[in-house]
């Protein structure tokens, strides 16, 4: 099992240092040659000029993305914190997410959520005009039906979108690959193909066949199956 983390930084602060800071005082110019003894003694205790300014860092940046990733993973398991619900598969298993995160990480999901919001708005206006219907409680939550994914695979896709981290194995590879392709998650798609290449090199790519068969209805799933068949056939020929 490979663990893959997104190259898209969840937190990307650069260390910041303020301008160099110099300490010390500069004395005012005086004509020591023409001054009287009393005047010389008056200026004898002047503070010397500091010619080498001391660099002091006035700010530091602390970054703990691992803790952030772990906390973001838990979001989808707490429905009260989420405003999007996916009903996945024939059994309509609920997978939860946050609109703000889903929309900023995937343009495809952004457009899908926006479409569902407009549909819900339109339906609400229709219901208001129908006096026979009871007044519905207004909700900002969105429900989206997902038919072409296994619930656990789709849960992993949503987890990756939220946290930038996911565990890839032979069982979920096809689902993650299809989801990455459909939702525009380029870094996850590259990671999945890298995983496939590793299995090809180790001559264990046949382990992906059950996963690939489950997603043969996806264009990307078909590509994966063709890749597996091609590689296994070559090994047989050899």
RAZI-V10533 format. One record per pair of residues at least 24 apart in sequence whose C-alpha atoms are under 10 Angstrom apart, sorted by the first residue. I is the first residue (numbers start at 1). GAP is how many residues later the second one is. D is the distance in Angstrom with one decimal. If there is no record, write none. Layout:
I&GAP&D  I&GAP&D
This chain:
1&166&6.7  1&167&5.8  1&168&4.9  1&169&7.9  1&170&10.0  1&194&9.3  2&164&8.6  2&165&5.8  2&166&5.3  2&167&6.6  2&168&9.8  2&189&9.4  2&190&9.8  2&193&7.8  3&162&7.3  3&163&6.0  3&164&4.5  3&165&6.1  3&166&8.8  3&188&9.6  4&156&9.3  4&160&8.2  4&161&5.8  4&162&5.6  4&163&6.2  4&164&7.1  4&183&9.5  4&184&7.9  4&187&7.1  4&188&9.1  4&191&10.0  5&64&9.5  5&155&8.4  5&158&8.6  5&159&5.5  5&160&4.3  5&161&6.6  5&162&8.8  5&182&8.9  5&183&8.4  5&186&9.1  6&154&8.1  6&155&9.1  6&157&8.5  6&158&4.7  6&159&6.1  6&160&8.7  6&179&9.4  6&180&9.6  6&181&6.3  6&182&7.0  6&185&9.1  7&157&8.0  7&158&9.7  7&179&10.0  7&180&6.8  7&181&9.1  8&97&9.2  8&156&7.4  8&179&8.0  9&56&8.6  9&155&8.2  10&55&7.3  10&58&8.3  10&59&8.2  10&152&9.4  10&153&7.9  10&154&7.5  11&52&7.7  11&53&8.7  11&54&6.7  11&57&8.7  12&51&8.5  12&53&9.3  13&48&7.2  13&49&8.7  13&50&7.8  14&46&9.4  14&47&7.1  14&48&9.6  14&49&9.6  15&44&8.0  15&45&6.2  15&46&5.2  15&47&8.5  15&48&9.8  16&41&8.5  16&42&8.6  16&43&6.3  16&44&6.5  16&45&7.1  17&38&9.7  17&39&8.4  17&40&5.6  17&41&6.4  17&42&5.9  17&43&7.4  17&44&9.5  18&37&9.4  18&38&8.2  18&39&6.6  18&40&6.2  18&41&7.2  19&36&8.3  19&37&8.6  19&38&8.6  19&39&8.9  20&33&7.6  20&34&7.3  20&35&5.1  20&36&6.6  20&37&8.1  20&38&9.5  21&32&6.6  21&33&6.2  21&34&5.6  21&35&6.2  21&36&8.7  21&37&9.3  22&28&8.1  22&29&9.0  22&30&7.7  22&31&4.2  22&32&5.5  22&33&7.2  22&34&8.6  23&26&9.3  23&27&7.0  23&28&9.4  23&29&8.9  23&30&6.4  23&31&7.0  23&32&9.6  24&24&7.9  24&25&6.4  24&26&5.4  24&27&8.8  24&28&9.6  24&29&8.4  24&30&9.9  25&24&5.9  25&25&7.1  26&24&7.7  26&25&9.6  65&98&9.7  66&97&9.5  66&99&9.7  68&95&7.8  69&90&9.8  69&91&9.6  69&93&8.2  69&94&4.9  69&95&7.1  69&96&7.2  70&93&7.3  70&94&9.9  70&95&8.9  71&91&9.8  71&92&8.1  72&29&10.0  72&87&8.2  72&88&9.6  72&89&9.7  72&90&6.1  72&91&5.3  72&92&9.0  72&93&9.8  73&83&9.8  73&85&9.2  73&86&5.9  73&87&8.1  73&88&9.4  73&89&6.6  73&90&5.6  73&91&9.0  73&92&8.5  73&93&9.6  74&85&8.6  74&88&9.3  74&89&9.1  75&84&8.6  75&87&8.0  75&88&9.3  76&79&8.4  76&82&7.9  76&83&7.2  76&86&8.3  77&78&9.9  77&82&9.7  82&59&8.1  82&60&9.7  83&56&9.2  83&57&6.9  83&58&4.5  83&59&6.3  83&60&8.6  84&29&8.3  84&56&8.9  84&57&5.6  84&58&4.8  84&59&5.9  84&60&7.6  85&56&7.6  85&57&6.2  85&58&4.8  85&59&6.3  85&60&8.6  86&56&8.5  86&57&5.8  86&58&4.8  86&59&5.8  86&60&6.4  86&61&9.9  86&65&9.6  86&68&9.2  86&69&9.4  86&72&9.7  87&56&7.3  87&57&6.2  87&58&4.9  87&59&5.8  87&60&8.1  87&64&8.6  88&56&8.6  88&57&6.3  88&58&4.7  88&59&5.8  88&60&8.0  88&61&6.8  88&62&7.1  88&63&5.5  88&64&9.1  88&65&9.9  88&66&7.6  88&67&9.1  89&56&8.3  89&57&6.3  89&58&4.7  89&59&6.7  89&60&6.2  89&61&6.1  89&62&6.2  89&63&9.9  89&65&9.5  90&55&10.0  90&56&9.0  90&57&6.8  90&58&9.2  90&59&9.6  90&60&9.2  90&61&9.4  91&56&9.5  91&60&9.0  92&53&7.8  92&54&8.1  92&55&8.3  92&59&8.4  93&52&9.8  93&53&9.4  93&57&9.4  93&58&6.3  93&59&9.2  93&62&9.8  94&49&9.5  94&50&9.7  94&51&9.5  94&52&9.9  94&57&8.2  94&61&9.1  95&48&10.0  95&49&9.8  95&51&9.9  95&56&7.8  95&57&9.1  95&59&7.9  95&60&6.2  95&61&9.8  95&63&8.0  95&64&9.7  96&47&9.4  96&59&8.4  96&62&8.1  96&63&9.5  97&45&9.8  97&58&9.6  97&61&7.0  97&62&8.6  97&64&9.2  97&65&7.8  98&43&9.6  98&44&9.9  98&60&9.6  98&63&10.0  98&64&8.1  99&42&9.0  99&43&8.7  100&62&9.8  101&57&9.9  101&60&7.5  101&61&6.2  101&62&9.3  102&56&8.0  102&59&6.5  102&60&7.0  103&58&9.6  104&57&9.4  105&55&9.9  105&56&6.4  105&57&8.1  105&59&9.6  105&78&9.2  105&79&8.8  105&80&8.0  106&55&7.9  106&74&9.7  106&76&9.7  106&77&6.0  106&78&6.2  106&79&6.9  107&76&7.4  107&77&7.2  107&78&9.4  108&74&7.8  108&75&5.4  108&76&6.9  108&77&9.7  109&73&9.5  109&74&6.6  109&75&9.1  110&73&9.7  112&32&8.5  113&29&7.2  113&30&8.7  113&31&8.0  114&28&9.4  116&25&9.9  116&26&6.7  116&27&7.6  116&28&7.5  117&24&8.5  117&25&6.6  117&26&9.1  148&27&9.5  148&30&9.9  148&31&10.0  148&66&9.4  148&67&7.9  148&69&8.0  148&70&8.2  149&25&10.0  149&26&6.8  149&27&9.6  149&29&8.9  149&30&8.4  149&65&8.7  149&66&7.8  149&69&9.7  150&25&7.4  150&64&8.4  150&65&9.1  151&24&9.7  153&24&9.9  153&25&9.9  153&26&8.7  154&24&10.0  154&25&7.5  157&26&9.4  157&28&9.5  157&31&9.2  160&25&9.4  160&28&8.4  161&24&8.2  161&27&9.5  164&24&8.9  168&24&7.5  168&27&7.9  169&26&8.4  169&27&10.0  169&38&9.9  169&39&9.1  169&42&10.0  170&25&8.9  170&26&9.0  170&29&9.3  170&35&8.8  170&36&9.6  170&37&6.4  170&38&5.4  170&39&8.8  170&40&8.8  170&41&7.0  170&42&9.4  171&36&8.4  171&37&7.1  171&38&9.3  171&39&7.7  171&40&5.6  171&41&9.0  172&36&9.0  172&38&9.9  172&39&6.6  172&40&9.2  173&35&7.5  173&38&6.8  173&39&8.1  173&48&9.9  173&51&9.9  174&34&7.7  174&35&9.2  174&36&9.2  174&37&5.5  174&38&5.3  174&39&8.6  174&40&8.0  174&41&6.6  174&42&9.2  174&44&9.6  174&46&8.3  174&47&6.3  174&48&9.8  174&50&7.5  174&51&9.3  175&36&7.5  175&37&8.1  175&39&8.3  175&40&6.8  175&43&9.5  175&45&9.6  175&46&8.1  177&35&9.8  177&38&9.7  177&43&7.3  177&44&7.7  177&47&8.8  178&34&9.8  178&37&7.7  178&38&10.0  178&40&6.8  178&41&8.0  178&42&5.5  178&43&6.3  178&44&9.7  178&45&10.0  178&46&9.4  179&39&9.6  179&41&9.1  180&40&9.6  181&37&9.9  181&38&9.4  181&39&7.1  181&40&9.9  182&36&9.3  182&37&9.6  182&38&8.7  193&31&9.0  196&28&8.7  196&31&9.1  196&32&8.8  197&30&10.0  199&29&9.9  200&27&9.5  200&28&8.3  200&31&7.1  200&32&8.7  200&35&9.9  201&30&9.9  203&28&8.6  203&29&8.2  203&32&8.1  204&24&9.9  204&27&10.0  204&28&9.1  205&24&9.3  205&26&7.8  205&27&7.5  206&25&8.7  206&26&6.9
